[in-house]
Amino acid sequence: MEERPDLGNVMAMISFAAVVSTGGFSNAANLLGYSKAAVSRQIAKLEQSIGVRLLERTTRSVSLTPAGREMYARCARIVDEVNEANQIITGMVSKPRGDLKVNAPVVSSLFDLTAIIPRFLQTYPDVRLFLNLSDSHVGMLKGRFDVAFWMGDPPDSSFEYVLLRDYPMALIAAPAYLAKTGKPHTPHDLKDHTFIIETHLSKVGEWRLSDDVSVTVNRGPLTSNSVRMAREAALQGLGISYLPRFLVEEDIAANRLEPLLTDVVSESIPLHIIFPRGNFALSKVRAFVDFVRENMRPDKPDASAPLLALAHDLKS
């Protein structure tokens, strides 16, 4: 049978930590809003409970015993946890602070996230950010996070989200592949080609090229949930792939990849920033969403657009 935790000494531990951190019983009493006698009783209760003396008392000062030093290290952590819990409960509305867990695609550097995050941390030094990179939607949703960058339609109604930008898609292939197979001139011609299928952004088995044109894709040497893997396979001439244009823009400019059916392809992939419902109440989340929206690369559309009112931007 699981042992029930003993919570009887929690207040005594907090009192003990206050005495040590403030340097005396009177200061601790003022900090906690108790009488000096009440704080003294709490310390005596704690010492009696564990069976060792924690403080050496004189008329002018208090000092820690060896056991007291060990106890204080642990009691100080309890106080920190209580303070952090209070900040979270109150929404941390006064100032962004605390841990911020962010999930993002591996290709985040291509939409400037890796440059934006250091600037955010310089602006908000009381925030400690944990960044997890993954090209898997499942991986991004697994576990707890405060904010996630999400390419494609938002996952479900348990999340709120803000649309950051739409990125045009591109149908591409390497010149070496096209030299062997010929270039498709219509969507119907794609049926004779080999595909590199990326499942992170596109619907499995289908590429939507525009509002009214979709093609079936079910044949190819590689299916991956990684846009970077799909790009590399396309560069090696393994087939035609369908990727965000910003990911392959330099390859196109350098003639390493060639865009196809440019008169047909008009689809874009949205980039959202999503967060569990209610997280926008936390000032660290609000600050991060605002900062990202305002600092994305200025040479892309809407890069400096301000974050609109929450009621207009958040979709349920």
Secondary structure, DSSP 8 states (H G I E B T S, - for coil): -------TTHHHHHHHHHHHHHTSHHHHHHHHTS-HHHHHHHHHHHHHHHTS--EEE-SS-EEE-HHHHHHHHHHHHHHHHHHHHHHHHTTT-SS--EEEEEEE-GGGGGGTHHHHHHHHHHH-TTEEEEEEE-S-HHHHHSS--SEEEEESS---TTEEEEEEEEEEEEEEE-HHHHHHH----SGGGGGGS-BEEETTTS-TTEEEEETTEEEE----SEEES-HHHHHHHHHTTS-BEEEEHHHHHHHHHTTSSEEE-TTT---EEEEEEEEETTGGGSHHHHHHHHHHHHHS-TTSTTTT-----HHHH---
